[in-house]
Amino acid sequence: MATQDSTARGQAETRAARAQMQAEMAAQAWADLASAERNRDDNTARLKALRLAREAEAEAVVAAKPAPKPRAKKATVRARAAT
């Protein structure tokens, strides 16, 4: 009977240790996931800032260009005939 009690106690301790290890591994997995999400969000924000800066620079270049001069209209046949 004593061996059955010690065996049952040993199995219970093993189950408890396994459950504790699984809980620690799960906590670490959640921490890793949160870290990966933070890294992804930081990278997305960095890339968005770069894109917005590039677009603003492109708009500034376009705004700095002088407007093209309108082409002179050719005289029509009627206008030439009237003169």
C-alpha positions in Angstrom: 0.0 0.0 0.0 2.9 2.3 0.8 4.3 1.8 -2.6 1.0 2.7 -4.3 0.9 5.9 -2.2 4.4 6.9 -3.1 3.8 6.0 -6.8 0.7 8.1 -6.9 2.4 10.9 -5.1 5.3 10.7 -7.6 2.9 10.7 -10.5 1.1 13.7 -9.1 4.4 15.6 -8.6 5.4 14.7 -12.2 2.0 16.0 -13.5 2.4 19.2 -11.4 5.9 19.8 -12.7 4.8 19.2 -16.3 1.9 21.6 -15.8 4.2 24.2 -14.3 6.6 23.8 -17.2 3.8 24.1 -19.8 2.5 27.2 -18.1 6.0 28.8 -18.2 6.4 27.9 -21.8 2.9 29.3 -22.6 3.8 32.6 -20.8 7.1 32.8 -22.8 5.2 32.1 -26.1 2.8 34.9 -25.3 5.6 37.3 -24.5 7.4 36.4 -27.7 4.2 37.0 -29.7 3.7 40.4 -28.0 7.3 41.3 -28.8 6.9 40.3 -32.4 3.7 42.4 -32.7 5.4 45.4 -31.2 8.3 45.0 -33.6 5.9 44.7 -36.6 4.0 47.8 -35.5 7.2 49.8 -35.0 8.5 48.7 -38.4 5.1 49.6 -40.0 5.2 53.1 -38.4 8.8 53.6 -39.6 8.0 52.6 -43.1 4.9 54.8 -43.1 7.0 57.8 -42.0 9.5 57.2 -44.7 6.7 56.9 -47.3 5.0 60.1 -46.2 8.4 62.0 -46.2 9.1 60.7 -49.7 5.6 61.7 -51.0 6.0 65.2 -49.4 9.3 65.6 -51.0 7.9 64.6 -54.4 5.0 67.0 -54.0 7.5 69.8 -53.1 9.5 69.1 -56.2 6.3 69.2 -58.4 5.2 72.4 -56.7 8.6 74.0 -57.2 8.5 73.4 -61.0 7.4 76.4 -62.9 4.1 76.0 -64.7 4.5 75.2 -68.4 3.9 78.2 -70.6 0.8 78.0 -72.6 1.5 77.4 -76.3 0.6 80.2 -78.7 -2.5 79.4 -80.6 -2.2 79.2 -84.3 -4.2 81.6 -86.3 -7.3 80.0 -87.8 -8.1 80.3 -91.5 -10.9 82.8 -90.7 -8.6 85.0 -88.7 -6.0 85.0 -91.5 -8.7 85.9 -94.1 -10.0 88.8 -92.0 -6.6 90.5 -91.8 
